[in-house]
Amino acid sequence: MGAKLKKDSFLGHLEVLRWVLVKCFMGIIVFTVIAVIYSSFIFDEILFAPKNIDFISYKWYCSLIDYFNLDPSSCLQGFEFEIQNRKMEGQLTIMIWTSLTFGIIISFPWILYQFWNFLEPALYKNEKKYSIYFILSTSLLFFTGVLFGYFIIVPLSINFLMNFEISSIVTNQIDINSYISLVRTTLLASGVVFVLPVVILTLHRLGILSTDLLRNSRKYAYVIILIASAVITPPDILSQFILVIPLVILFEGSIFFSKFIKVKPAYQ
């Protein structure tokens, strides 16, 4: 009888999880359709904007260089390069996958909300009231990461890759799939890594990571951060260093706030 109850309970949880995934998928599809409708704006005003010389990030960089009296030649500038499509279905494929990416990004709070509802029965009453704070803080971190990737990492990546050359006789003819993949990957990866504090604090709350363990594992965490920065950014020191700074701050902030979070007893 007990085995049957456990089986029924397990199947019940699977059924609930299935509906959570269905609702998440439906949310992604809705926002993907909206992205398709506004695809012209997304491509012309958002995705292709970092390649223009008047992109706002380049103005910020140049203003900082002027403020600190640095070498004006180090001021970043955009590139007025042409983007080519070499496949018959290329533009259609790019529009579909890019719209799907924007659908995932925009629906992130909705996805969090669905998974929070799935986990809510296992939470204490005093924990359930923090749902809105969890969703808002995690979404804020994620969207901050996406914006950081868009305004900081993407312009640095474009400048590094366009200025890099193996020979003066080679000209860059940029394929649309290459350019859009760079932007899409950077936005998603930056958003995900900025959620680092939520992951750390959740593991701490579950008793998997202690504050002392986090402190003692700093050197390993920094190595992981450096590796993550190297994967997300192009292989130049400046862009890696710029991404490392907020990740280190987020990690150290997680250690600080973990001192104020009680560990959930394993027997409860």
SERO-4910 file (N, C-alpha, C, O; in steps of 0.05 Angstrom, whole numbers):
BEGIN
 pado doro    nc1    nc2    nc3   cac1   cac2   cac3    cc1    cc2    cc3    oc1    oc2    oc3
  Met    A     17    -24      0      0      0      0     17     25      0     12     44    -14
  Gly    A     39     25     17     56     48     18     71     52     -8     74     75    -16
  Ala    A     79     30    -21     93     33    -47     74     45    -68     83     61    -85
  Lys    A     48     36    -67     29     47    -86     25     77    -82     22     92   -101
  Leu    A     24     86    -56     20    114    -50     44    130    -60     41    152    -71
  Lys    A     68    119    -56     92    133    -66     92    135    -96    100    156   -107
  Lys    A     83    113   -109     82    114   -138     62    134   -148     67    149   -167
  Asp    A     38    135   -135     18    154   -143     28    183   -138     23    201   -154
  Ser    A     42    187   -116     52    213   -110     73    222   -130     74    245   -139
  Phe    A     91    203   -138    111    208   -158     99    216   -185    107    235   -198
  Leu    A     79    200   -193     66    205   -218     51    232   -217     49    246   -237
  Gly    A     40    239   -194     26    264   -191     45    288   -194     39    308   -206
  His    A     70    285   -182     90    306   -186     98    308   -215    103    330   -225
  Leu    A    101    286   -228    108    286   -257     87    301   -273     93    316   -292
  Glu    A     62    296   -266     39    309   -281     40    339   -276     36    354   -295
  Val    A     45    347   -251     47    376   -245     71    388   -260     68    410   -271
  Leu    A     93    374   -260    117    384   -274    112    386   -304    121    405   -317
  Arg    A     97    367   -314     91    368   -343     75    393   -350     80    406   -370
  Trp    A     56    400   -333     40    424   -338     56    449   -334     52    470   -348
  Val    A     75    448   -316     94    471   -312    110    476   -338    112    498   -347
  Leu    A    120    454   -349    136    456   -374    118    465   -397    127    481   -414
  Val    A     93    456   -398     75    464   -419     69    494   -417     70    508   -437
  Lys    A     65    504   -393     59    532   -389     84    549   -396     81    571   -408
  Cys    A    108    539   -389    132    554   -396    135    555   -426    142    576   -437
  Phe    A    130    533   -439    132    531   -468    112    550   -482    118    564   -501
  Met    A     88    551   -471     67    568   -482     75    598   -479     71    613   -497
  Gly    A     87    605   -456     96    632   -452    118    639   -472    118    661   -483
  Ile    A    137    621   -476    158    626   -495    147    629   -523    156    647   -538
  Ile    A    127    613   -531    116    615   -558    102    641   -561    104    654   -582
  Val    A     87    650   -541     72    676   -543     92    699   -548     88    715   -566
  Phe    A    113    700   -532    133    721   -535    149    718   -561    159    738   -572
  Thr    A    153    693   -570    166    689   -595    150    700   -618    161    712   -637
  Val    A    124    695   -617    106    706   -638    107    737   -638    107    749   -659
  Ile    A    106    748   -614    108    778   -612    135    787   -624    136    808   -638
  Ala    A    157    772   -619    183    779   -630    183    777   -661    195    794   -674
  Val    A    169    758   -671    166    755   -700    152    779   -712    160    790   -733
  Ile    A    130    788   -699    115    811   -708    132    836   -709    130    852   -727
  Tyr    A    149    839   -689    166    863   -687    195    857   -695    214    870   -686
  Ser    A    198    837   -713    225    828   -720    241    850   -734    265    852   -730
  Ser    A    228    867   -750    242    889   -764    255    908   -743    278    916   -746
  Phe    A    239    915   -723    250    932   -702    273    919   -687    293    931   -681
  Ile    A    269    893   -680    289    878   -665    316    877   -680    337    881   -668
  Phe    A    315    872   -706    339    870   -721    352    897   -727    375    902   -722
  Asp    A    335    916   -737    346    942   -745    355    960   -722    376    972   -723
  Glu    A    338    960   -701    343    979   -679    358    967   -655    369    981   -638
  Ile    A    359    940   -653    372    928   -630    396    912   -638    419    918   -630
  Leu    A    392    891   -654    414    873   -660    436    885   -678    460    880   -674
  Phe    A    428    901   -698    447    913   -716    458    939   -706    477    950   -718
  Ala    A    447    950   -684    456    976   -674    485    976   -665    499    996   -670
  Pro    A    495    955   -651    523    956   -642    544    958   -663    567    965   -657
  Lys    A    537    953   -688    557    955   -709    559    983   -721    577    989   -737
  Asn    A    541   1000   -713    541   1028   -723    559   1046   -708    563   1042   -684
  Ile    A    571   1065   -721    591   1082   -708    578   1101   -687    592   1111   -670
  Asp    A    552   1105   -689    538   1123   -670    525   1108   -647    508   1119   -633
  Phe    A    532   1082   -643    521   1067   -621    529   1079   -595    552   1088   -591
  Ile    A    510   1080   -576    514   1095   -551    538   1085   -535    550   1101   -521
  Ser    A    544   1059   -536    566   1049   -520    593   1061   -528    610   1066   -511
  Tyr    A    596   1066   -554    621   1078   -564    624   1107   -553    646   1116   -548
  Lys    A    602   1121   -551    603   1148   -539    611   1147   -510    625   1164   -500
  Trp    A    601   1126   -495    608   1123   -467    638   1118   -464    651   1130   -448
  Tyr    A    648   1100   -481    677   1093   -479    694   1118   -485    713   1123   -470
  Cys    A    687   1133   -505    703   1156   -512    700   1178   -491    720   1192   -485
  Ser    A    677   1180   -478    674   1200   -457    691   1192   -433    703   1210   -420
  Leu    A    693   1167   -426    710   1157   -404    739   1162   -411    755   1170   -393
  Ile    A    747   1158   -435    775   1163   -443    782   1192   -441    804   1199   -431
  Asp    A    764   1210   -449    768   1238   -446    769   1247   -417    786   1263   -409
  Tyr    A    752   1235   -401    751   1242   -373    776   1235   -358    786   1251   -341
  Phe    A    788   1212   -364    812   1203   -351    837   1211   -366    859   1202   -359
  Asn    A    834   1227   -387    857   1237   -403    874   1215   -414    899   1216   -413
  Leu    A    861   1194   -424    876   1171   -436    881   1176   -465    872   1196   -477
  Asp    A    896   1158   -477    903   1160   -506    877   1160   -523    863   1140   -522
  Pro    A    872   1181   -538    847   1182   -555    846   1159   -575    824   1151   -584
  Ser    A    869   1148   -583    869   1127   -603    856   1101   -592    849   1083   -607
  Ser    A    854   1099   -565    842   1075   -553    811   1077   -553    798   1058   -543
  Cys    A    800   1098   -562    771   1102   -563    759   1082   -583    767   1080   -606
  Leu    A    739   1067   -574    726   1047   -591    707   1060   -610    694   1080   -604
  Gln    A    706   1049   -634    688   1059   -655    674   1036   -668    685   1013   -670
  Gly    A    650   1041   -678    636   1020   -692    647   1016   -720    664   1031   -729
  Phe    A    636    996   -734    645    990   -761    621    990   -780    601    976   -774
  Glu    A    623   1005   -801    601   1005   -821    606    983   -841    612    988   -864
  Phe    A    603    958   -832    608    935   -850    582    923   -860    561    926   -846
  Glu    A    583    910   -882    559    898   -894    556    870   -882    576    856   -877
  Ile    A    531    862   -878    525    835   -868    512    820   -891    493    828   -903
  Gln    A    524    797   -897    515    781   -920    500    756   -912    505    744   -891
  Asn    A    482    748   -930    468    723   -927    476    705   -950    473    712   -974
  Arg    A    486    680   -944    496    663   -965    478    638   -969    486    619   -984
  Lys    A    455    637   -956    438    614   -958    410    623   -966    401    644   -958
  Met    A    396    607   -982    369    614   -991    351    617   -967    335    636   -966
  Glu    A    353    599   -948    335    600   -924    348    614   -901    337    614   -879
  Gly    A    371    627   -906    387    639   -884    371    660   -868    371    658   -843
  Gln    A    359    679   -881    345    700   -866    321    690   -851    315    700   -829
  Leu    A    307    671   -863    283    659   -850    292    644   -825    280    647   -803
  Thr    A    313    628   -827    324    613   -804    333    632   -782    328    627   -758
  Ile    A    347    653   -790    357    672   -770    334    685   -756    335    689   -731
  Met    A    313    693   -770    290    706   -758    276    688   -738    269    696   -716
  Ile    A    273    662   -745    260    643   -727    276    639   -701    265    641   -679
  Trp    A    302    633   -704    318    627   -680    322    652   -663    324    650   -639
  Thr    A    325    675   -676    328    700   -661    302    707   -646    303    716   -623
  Ser    A    280    703   -659    254    709   -646    250    690   -622    240    697   -601
  Leu    A    259    665   -625    257    645   -604    275    654   -580    267    651   -557
  Thr    A    299    663   -587    317    673   -566    305    696   -550    306    697   -526
  Phe    A    293    715   -564    280    738   -551    256    728   -535    249    739   -514
  Gly    A    242    708   -546    219    696   -531    228    685   -504    214    688   -484
  Ile    A    251    671   -504    261    659   -479    270    681   -460    264    680   -436
  Ile    A    283    702   -470    293    724   -453    269    739   -441    269    743   -416
  Ile    A    250    746   -457    228    762   -447    210    746   -428    199    757   -408
  Ser    A    207    720   -433    190    703   -416    204    693   -391    192    677   -377
  Phe    A    228    701   -386    243    691   -363    228    694   -336    227    675   -321
  Pro    A    216    718   -330    201    720   -305    177    700   -304    171    689   -283
  Trp    A    164    696   -327    142    677   -328    151    648   -322    138    634   -307
  Ile    A    174    641   -333    186    614   -328    193    611   -298    187    590   -286
  Leu    A    205    632   -286    211    631   -258    186    628   -241    185    612   -222
  Tyr    A    165    642   -248    140    641   -234    128    613   -235    118    603   -214
  Gln    A    129    600   -257    118    573   -260    134    553   -243    122    535   -230
  Phe    A    160    555   -243    176    536   -227    174    542   -197    175    523   -181
  Trp    A    170    567   -190    165    573   -162    139    561   -153    138    550   -131
  Asn    A    118    562   -169     93    549   -162     96    519   -159     82    507   -142
  Phe    A    113    507   -175    118    479   -173    132    471   -147    126    451   -135
  Leu    A    150    488   -138    165    483   -113    151    493    -88    158    485    -66
  Glu    A    130    509    -91    118    522    -68    106    503    -48    109    509    -24
  Pro    A     94    480    -55     84    462    -35    105    451    -16     99    444      7
  Ala    A    131    451    -25    152    441     -8    164    462     10    182    457     26
  Leu    A    154    487      8    165    509     23    150    513     49    127    505     52
  Tyr    A    163    526     69    150    533     93    132    558     88    136    572     68
  Lys    A    113    562    106     95    585    103    110    612    102    104    629     86
  Asn    A    131    614    119    146    639    120    163    643     95    172    665     89
  Glu    A    168    621     80    184    623     55    167    630     31    176    642     12
  Lys    A    141    622     32    124    627      9    120    657      4    115    665    -19
  Lys    A    121    673     25    116    701     22    138    716      7    135    739     -2
  Tyr    A    161    702      3    183    714    -10    183    709    -40    202    715    -54
  Ser    A    161    698    -50    160    691    -79    165    715    -97    180    714   -116
  Ile    A    151    737    -91    153    760   -108    181    772   -107    191    781   -128
  Tyr    A    194    771    -84    222    781    -82    241    763    -97    260    773   -110
  Phe    A    236    737    -96    253    718   -111    251    723   -141    271    725   -155
  Ile    A    226    725   -150    222    728   -179    233    755   -189    246    756   -210
  Leu    A    228    776   -174    237    803   -182    267    805   -181    279    815   -200
  Ser    A    280    795   -160    309    797   -157    323    781   -178    343    790   -190
  Thr    A    313    756   -183    326    739   -203    322    750   -231    341    750   -247
  Ser    A    298    760   -237    293    772   -263    310    797   -267    321    802   -289
  Leu    A    313    813   -246    329    837   -247    358    830   -253    371    843   -270
  Leu    A    369    810   -240    396    801   -245    399    791   -274    419    798   -287
  Phe    A    380    776   -283    381    765   -310    381    786   -331    397    787   -349
  Phe    A    362    805   -329    360    827   -348    384    846   -347    392    858   -367
  Thr    A    394    849   -322    419    866   -320    442    853   -335    457    866   -348
  Gly    A    444    826   -333    464    812   -348    461    814   -378    480    818   -392
  Val    A    436    812   -387    430    815   -415    438    843   -425    451    845   -446
  Leu    A    431    864   -410    438    891   -418    468    895   -417    480    909   -434
  Phe    A    481    883   -397    510    885   -395    524    873   -419    542    884   -431
  Gly    A    513    849   -427    524    836   -451    520    853   -476    537    854   -494
  Tyr    A    496    866   -477    489    881   -501    506    907   -504    517    913   -525
  Phe    A    507    922   -482    520    948   -483    551    947   -479    565    966   -486
  Ile    A    560    926   -466    589    925   -460    603    903   -476    622    909   -490
  Ile    A    595    878   -473    609    856   -484    607    855   -515    627    851   -529
  Val    A    583    859   -525    580    858   -555    597    879   -569    610    872   -588
  Pro    A    596    905   -561    614    924   -575    643    917   -573    658    921   -592
  Leu    A    652    908   -550    680    900   -547    687    876   -565    708    875   -577
  Ser    A    668    858   -567    673    834   -584    675    842   -613    692    833   -628
  Ile    A    656    860   -622    657    869   -650    683    883   -656    695    878   -677
  Asn    A    691    901   -638    716    916   -643    741    898   -644    758    901   -661
  Phe    A    742    879   -625    765    861   -625    766    844   -650    787    842   -663
  Leu    A    743    831   -657    742    813   -679    746    827   -706    758    815   -724
  Met    A    735    851   -708    739    866   -734    767    877   -737    776    880   -759
  Asn    A    780    883   -715    808    893   -716    829    871   -718    852    876   -726
  Phe    A    821    847   -712    840    825   -712    844    816   -741    824    812   -756
  Glu    A    869    812   -750    874    802   -777    899    785   -777    918    790   -763
  Ile    A    898    764   -793    921    746   -796    938    755   -820    962    748   -822
  Ser    A    927    771   -838    941    781   -861    926    805   -872    902    806   -872
  Ser    A    941    824   -883    928    848   -894    914    842   -920    898    859   -930
  Ile    A    919    819   -933    906    813   -958    878    800   -954    864    795   -973
  Val    A    872    794   -929    846    781   -923    826    803   -915    831    820   -898
  Thr    A    803    803   -928    781    822   -921    759    807   -907    753    784   -912
  Asn    A    746    821   -888    724    810   -873    698    814   -888    690    836   -894
  Gln    A    685    792   -894    658    792   -905    640    777   -886    639    753   -885
  Ile    A    625    793   -870    612    781   -847    585    768   -855    568    780   -868
  Asp    A    583    743   -847    558    728   -852    538    734   -831    545    737   -807
  Ile    A    513    736   -838    492    743   -819    490    723   -796    484    730   -773
  Asn    A    494    697   -802    492    677   -782    514    680   -761    510    676   -737
  Ser    A    538    688   -770    560    692   -752    555    716   -733    560    714   -709
  Tyr    A    546    738   -745    541    762   -729    518    758   -709    522    764   -685
  Ile    A    496    748   -718    473    744   -700    479    724   -679    470    727   -656
  Ser    A    493    702   -685    500    682   -665    518    694   -643    514    687   -620
  Leu    A    536    712   -651    553    726   -631    535    742   -612    539    740   -587
  Val    A    517    757   -622    500    774   -605    481    757   -588    479    761   -564
  Arg    A    468    737   -600    449    720   -585    463    705   -563    453    705   -540
  Thr    A    486    693   -569    500    678   -549    510    695   -526    508    688   -503
  Thr    A    519    719   -533    529    738   -512    506    746   -494    510    747   -469
  Leu    A    483    753   -505    461    762   -488    451    740   -469    448    745   -445
  Leu    A    447    716   -480    438    694   -463    458    686   -442    451    682   -418
  Ala    A    484    684   -450    504    675   -431    508    696   -409    512    689   -386
  Ser    A    508    722   -416    511    743   -396    488    743   -377    492    746   -353
  Gly    A    464    739   -387    441    738   -369    442    714   -350    435    717   -326
  Val    A    451    691   -359    452    667   -343    473    670   -321    468    664   -298
  Val    A    497    680   -328    519    682   -308    512    703   -286    523    701   -264
  Phe    A    496    723   -293    489    743   -273    469    732   -252    464    745   -232
  Val    A    458    709   -257    440    696   -238    456    680   -217    444    667   -200
  Leu    A    482    682   -219    500    668   -201    493    671   -171    492    651   -157
  Pro    A    487    695   -161    480    698   -132    456    682   -124    455    671   -102
  Val    A    436    680   -141    412    665   -134    418    635   -131    409    622   -113
  Val    A    435    625   -149    443    597   -148    458    591   -122    453    572   -108
  Ile    A    477    609   -116    494    605    -92    477    607    -67    480    590    -49
  Leu    A    460    627    -65    444    630    -41    423    608    -38    416    600    -15
  Thr    A    413    597    -60    394    575    -59    408    550    -48    398    536    -31
  Leu    A    432    544    -59    448    521    -49    455    525    -20    457    505     -5
  His    A    461    549    -12    467    555     16    442    549     34    445    538     55
  Arg    A    419    558     25    394    554     40    388    525     43    377    516     64
  Leu    A    395    509     23    390    480     24    412    465     40    409    441     44
  Gly    A    432    479     49    453    467     65    475    454     49    492    440     60
  Ile    A    475    458     23    495    446      5    521    463      6    543    451      6
  Leu    A    518    489      7    541    507      9    540    523     34    519    536     40
  Ser    A    561    523     50    562    539     74    578    564     69    592    566     49
  Thr    A    575    584     86    589    609     83    619    604     85    635    616     69
  Asp    A    628    587    103    656    581    106    667    567     81    689    573     72
  Leu    A    651    549     69    659    535     45    662    555     22    681    553      6
  Leu    A    644    574     20    645    594     -1    670    611      2    684    618    -17
  Arg    A    677    619     27    701    635     32    726    619     25    744    630     12
  Asn    A    727    594     33    751    577     28    754    569     -1    775    560     -9
  Ser    A    732    572    -16    733    564    -45    736    587    -63    732    585    -88
  Arg    A    744    610    -53    747    634    -69    765    630    -93    758    637   -116
  Lys    A    788    618    -88    808    615   -110    797    597   -133    802    602   -156
  Tyr    A    781    577   -125    770    560   -146    747    574   -160    743    571   -184
  Ala    A    732    590   -145    710    605   -157    720    625   -177    709    629   -198
  Tyr    A    743    638   -170    754    658   -188    764    645   -213    762    657   -235
  Val    A    775    621   -211    784    607   -235    760    601   -253    762    604   -278
  Ile    A    738    592   -241    714    586   -257    703    612   -270    694    611   -293
  Ile    A    704    634   -255    695    660   -266    712    668   -289    702    678   -310
  Leu    A    738    664   -287    757    671   -309    751    654   -334    751    663   -356
  Ile    A    745    628   -329    739    610   -351    713    618   -365    711    619   -389
  Ala    A    693    624   -348    667    633   -359    670    659   -375    658    662   -396
  Ser    A    686    677   -365    690    702   -379    704    698   -406    698    711   -426
  Ala    A    724    679   -406    738    673   -430    720    661   -451    723    665   -475
  Val    A    700    644   -442    682    631   -461    662    651   -472    657    650   -496
  Ile    A    652    669   -456    632    688   -465    644    710   -482    631    718   -502
  Thr    A    667    720   -475    679    743   -488    700    734   -509    709    711   -508
  Pro    A    707    752   -527    729    745   -546    755    744   -531    757    754   -508
  Pro    A    776    732   -543    801    728   -528    819    754   -526    842    754   -533
  Asp    A    807    775   -515    823    798   -508    820    805   -479    799    801   -467
  Ile    A    841    815   -467    842    819   -438    821    839   -429    810    835   -407
  Leu    A    817    861   -444    799    882   -435    771    872   -430    759    876   -409
  Ser    A    759    858   -450    731    849   -447    729    828   -426    709    828   -411
  Gln    A    749    811   -423    748    791   -402    749    804   -374    735    796   -356
  Phe    A    766    824   -372    769    838   -346    743    853   -339    735    853   -316
  Ile    A    730    865   -359    705    879   -354    683    861   -345    667    868   -328
  Leu    A    682    836   -355    662    817   -347    669    805   -320    651    799   -304
  Val    A    695    801   -314    703    789   -289    695    807   -265    687    797   -244
  Ile    A    697    833   -268    691    852   -246    663    848   -234    661    843   -210
  Pro    A    642    849   -250    615    845   -238    610    817   -228    596    813   -208
  Leu    A    623    797   -241    619    769   -231    632    766   -204    621    752   -186
  Val    A    656    778   -200    669    776   -174    652    791   -153    649    781   -130
  Ile    A    642    814   -160    625    829   -141    600    813   -134    592    813   -110
  Leu    A    587    800   -153    564    784   -148    571    760   -130    555    753   -112
  Phe    A    594    748   -135    602    725   -118    608    734    -90    599    721    -71
  Glu    A    622    756    -86    628    766    -60    603    775    -46    600    772    -21
  Gly    A    584    787    -61    559    794    -49    543    770    -40    529    771    -20
  Ser    A    545    748    -55    532    723    -46    543    713    -20    528    704     -2
  Ile    A    569    714    -17    581    706      9    572    724     32    566    714     53
  Phe    A    570    750     26    562    769     47    533    763     56    527    762     80
  Phe    A    515    760     37    486    756     44    481    728     54    461    724     68
  Ser    A    498    709     48    494    682     59    495    681     89    484    663    101
  Lys    A    509    701    101    511    701    130    484    707    143    480    701    167
  Phe    A    466    719    128    440    727    139    418    707    132    394    711    139
  Ile    A    425    686    118    405    666    110    408    640    126    430    629    126
  Lys    A    387    632    139    389    608    156    388    583    138    374    582    118
  Val    A    404    564    145    405    539    130    381    521    138    374    519    161
  Lys    A    368    510    117    344    494    122    353    467    134    368    453    121
  Pro    A    342    459    157    350    433    169    343    410    150    322    410    138
  Ala    A    361    390    149    357    368    131    334    350    139    322    337    122
  Tyr    A    328    350    165    307    331    174    279    342    172    260    328    177
  Gln    A    277    368    164    250    380    162    240    379    133    218    389    127
***
